[in-house]
Amino acid sequence: MALDFILKDVMHRITVKFFPAYLPKAKKAYNLRAVYQPELDIHGIASKAEMYNITTSPKIIEEGMTAGMELIYYLAADGYKINTPVFRLRVGTPGEYDGHETHLPEGFYPYGLISLSTRIREYLKETVKLQFDGIEQNEGFIGNIVDKQSGTTDMYITPGGIFVLNGIGLKIVSDEENVNNVGIYYESVEDGSRIKEDMNNIAQNTSSVISSLCGKPLSSEIEYRIVIRTQSSVGNASKLLKNIREVKSDFTIALP
């Protein structure tokens, strides 16, 4: 069943809140952040079909999406440019060369480039309205991660390379009792297990920017979230809180 993304009879509403701007060159004090509903996997997506008057069986949708995504997986890896109603996908290649090479330099790999399709951008523009709901009371926020090795944002982390976190309330400090319980952690999306980064690898440690070497042998089979554990106060980084607070990234990252 083909989905029509130009439907006019559905109006979507997303709640948004103001939260402090985290980038150093922000022109105003606040950005907008969507209050997202729970994350959906393919099964969850299929289960919502009835809500949008899609009459195809959720089981058929799930089976079709699973098979379709697996096919896209292999076609993209074979060098096809994929264009769907929701996204475009192609393989990118890294590095600079003099024209005589016969293979990629060690540590460099092909990577995926994904962007929203024109259809979904137009659909969002025409049908989504935002409901403003005041200022978000946050306990810190990881806005993005920049991987210096690959030059990407919110996509990859390169073991042995430098990454930069931009956000709010990030500074890592603690009292003597909790010195071993704070820091940067890589949390597995799969099972929630965590790997702690060596504090000696952190080169910059402020409320808005943390830069660090990724010194841990992360798995290429796992996606990770970044977790900051600290006793610093969001409003005053020099003030120690009684308890440790956690700041977790909304995005996930993987090895290039």
C-alpha positions in Angstrom: 0.0 0.0 0.0 1.4 3.4 -1.0 1.1 6.1 1.6 0.0 9.6 0.5 2.1 12.1 2.3 0.1 15.0 0.8 -3.1 14.3 2.7 -5.0 17.4 3.7 -7.4 15.9 6.2 -4.8 15.3 9.0 -3.4 18.1 11.1 -0.5 17.1 13.5 0.3 18.9 16.7 3.7 18.7 18.5 4.3 20.2 21.9 7.5 22.3 22.2 9.2 24.0 25.0 11.9 26.7 25.2 15.2 25.5 26.5 18.5 27.5 26.9 20.5 27.9 23.7 23.6 25.7 23.9 25.7 26.8 21.0 28.2 29.6 21.7 27.2 31.8 18.8 23.4 31.6 19.5 21.8 35.0 18.8 19.0 34.6 21.4 18.6 33.0 24.8 16.4 30.1 23.9 15.8 27.4 21.3 12.8 25.2 20.8 12.8 21.5 21.7 10.0 19.1 20.9 8.5 17.0 23.7 8.8 13.7 21.9 6.5 10.8 22.3 8.0 7.3 23.1 10.4 5.9 20.6 8.9 3.5 18.1 10.6 0.5 16.4 9.1 -1.2 13.3 6.6 -3.2 15.4 5.5 0.0 17.2 5.1 1.9 13.9 2.9 -0.9 12.5 0.8 -1.0 15.6 -0.2 2.6 15.0 -1.6 2.1 11.5 -5.3 2.1 12.6 -4.9 5.5 14.2 -4.3 7.0 10.8 -7.0 5.1 8.9 -4.5 2.8 7.3 -6.5 -0.4 6.8 -3.6 -2.8 5.9 -3.1 -5.3 8.7 -0.4 -4.2 11.2 1.2 -7.6 10.8 1.5 -7.2 7.1 2.9 -3.6 7.6 5.5 -4.9 10.0 6.6 -7.8 7.8 6.7 -5.5 4.8 8.7 -2.8 6.5 11.1 -5.3 8.0 11.7 -6.9 4.6 11.9 -3.5 2.9 14.4 -2.1 5.4 16.6 -5.2 5.0 16.5 -4.8 1.2 17.4 -1.1 1.5 20.3 -2.1 3.8 21.8 -4.3 1.1 21.0 -2.1 -1.9 22.6 0.9 -0.2 25.7 -1.2 0.6 25.9 -2.1 -3.1 26.1 1.5 -4.1 22.5 2.3 -5.0 21.1 5.7 -4.1 17.8 5.0 -2.3 14.9 7.5 -2.6 11.8 6.8 -0.4 8.8 8.9 0.5 10.5 9.6 3.9 14.3 9.7 3.3 17.1 9.6 0.8 20.1 7.4 1.5 23.5 6.9 -0.2 27.0 5.8 0.8 29.7 8.4 1.3 33.5 7.9 1.2 36.0 9.7 3.4 39.4 11.3 3.1 41.6 13.2 0.7 43.9 11.6 -1.9 46.5 12.3 -4.5 44.9 10.0 -7.0 47.3 7.0 -6.9 45.8 5.1 -3.9 44.4 1.6 -4.2 42.6 1.4 -0.9 41.3 3.5 2.0 43.7 4.6 4.7 43.7 2.6 7.8 40.9 3.6 10.1 38.7 5.1 7.4 35.5 3.4 6.2 32.5 4.1 3.9 29.6 5.8 5.7 25.9 6.5 5.2 24.5 9.8 4.2 20.7 10.2 5.0 18.4 13.2 4.5 14.7 13.8 4.5 12.9 13.6 1.2 11.2 16.6 -0.4 7.8 15.0 0.1 8.1 14.6 3.9 9.6 18.1 4.2 6.6 19.6 2.4 4.2 17.4 4.5 5.7 18.6 7.7 5.6 22.2 6.5 1.9 22.0 5.6 0.4 19.8 8.3 2.4 20.2 11.5 1.6 22.9 14.1 3.6 23.6 17.2 2.0 24.0 20.6 4.2 26.3 22.7 4.3 25.2 26.4 6.7 27.4 28.3 10.3 27.0 29.4 11.6 23.5 29.9 12.9 22.8 33.4 15.9 20.7 32.5 18.7 19.0 34.4 21.2 19.6 31.6 21.1 18.9 27.9 23.6 17.4 25.4 22.8 19.3 22.2 25.1 17.5 19.8 28.3 15.6 19.4 30.9 16.4 16.7 33.3 13.6 15.8 36.5 15.4 14.6 37.8 12.3 12.8 34.8 11.9 10.5 33.6 15.5 10.6 30.1 14.4 11.3 27.5 15.6 13.9 25.3 13.2 15.9 26.3 10.2 13.8 29.6 8.6 14.6 32.3 8.4 17.3 35.8 7.2 16.3 37.8 5.3 18.9 41.2 7.0 19.2 39.7 10.2 17.8 38.5 13.5 19.4 34.9 14.3 19.9 33.2 17.5 21.2 30.0 17.7 23.2 28.0 20.9 23.1 25.2 21.5 25.6 24.0 22.9 28.9 25.1 21.9 32.4 27.8 19.5 31.2 30.8 20.3 33.4 32.0 17.2 35.2 32.9 17.8 38.9 32.5 15.9 42.1 33.4 15.7 45.7 36.0 13.2 46.9 33.5 10.6 47.8 32.1 10.4 44.2 35.2 11.0 42.2 35.0 7.5 40.6 31.2 7.8 39.9 31.2 10.8 37.6 32.5 11.3 34.0 31.5 10.4 30.4 29.9 7.1 29.7 29.0 5.3 26.5 25.7 3.5 27.1 24.6 0.6 25.0 21.2 1.1 23.4 20.9 -2.7 23.3 21.2 -3.5 27.0 21.9 -0.3 28.9 25.4 -1.4 29.9 27.9 1.4 30.2 31.6 2.0 29.5 33.3 4.8 31.3 35.8 7.1 29.5 39.1 7.8 31.2 38.9 11.2 32.9 42.5 11.9 31.8 41.3 11.9 28.2 39.0 15.0 28.7 40.7 18.1 27.3 38.0 20.7 27.8 35.4 20.5 30.6 33.0 23.4 30.8 29.2 23.8 31.3 28.7 24.2 27.6 31.5 22.3 25.9 33.3 19.0 26.7 36.0 17.7 24.4 37.6 14.3 24.9 39.6 11.6 23.3 37.5 8.4 22.7 40.0 6.0 24.3 37.7 3.0 24.7 37.5 0.0 22.3 33.8 0.4 21.5 31.9 -2.3 19.5 31.0 -1.7 15.9 27.9 -3.8 16.5 26.3 -1.5 19.0 24.8 2.0 19.0 25.5 4.2 22.0 24.1 7.1 23.9 26.4 9.6 25.6 25.8 9.9 29.4 27.3 12.6 31.6 27.4 12.0 35.3 28.3 15.0 37.4 27.6 16.8 40.7 27.8 20.3 39.1 24.7 22.5 39.2 23.1 23.4 35.9 22.8 27.0 36.9 26.1 27.3 38.6 28.9 24.9 37.6 31.0 25.8 40.6 28.3 24.7 43.0 28.3 21.0 44.0 25.0 19.2 44.4 24.5 16.7 47.1 23.6 13.9 44.6 24.9 13.0 41.2 22.8 14.0 38.2 22.8 12.4 34.8 22.5 14.1 31.4 21.8 11.6 28.5 21.9 12.3 24.8 18.6 12.1 22.8 20.6 10.9 19.8 22.6 7.7 19.3 26.0 7.2 17.8 27.9 4.3 16.3 31.4 3.6 15.0 32.0 5.0 11.4 
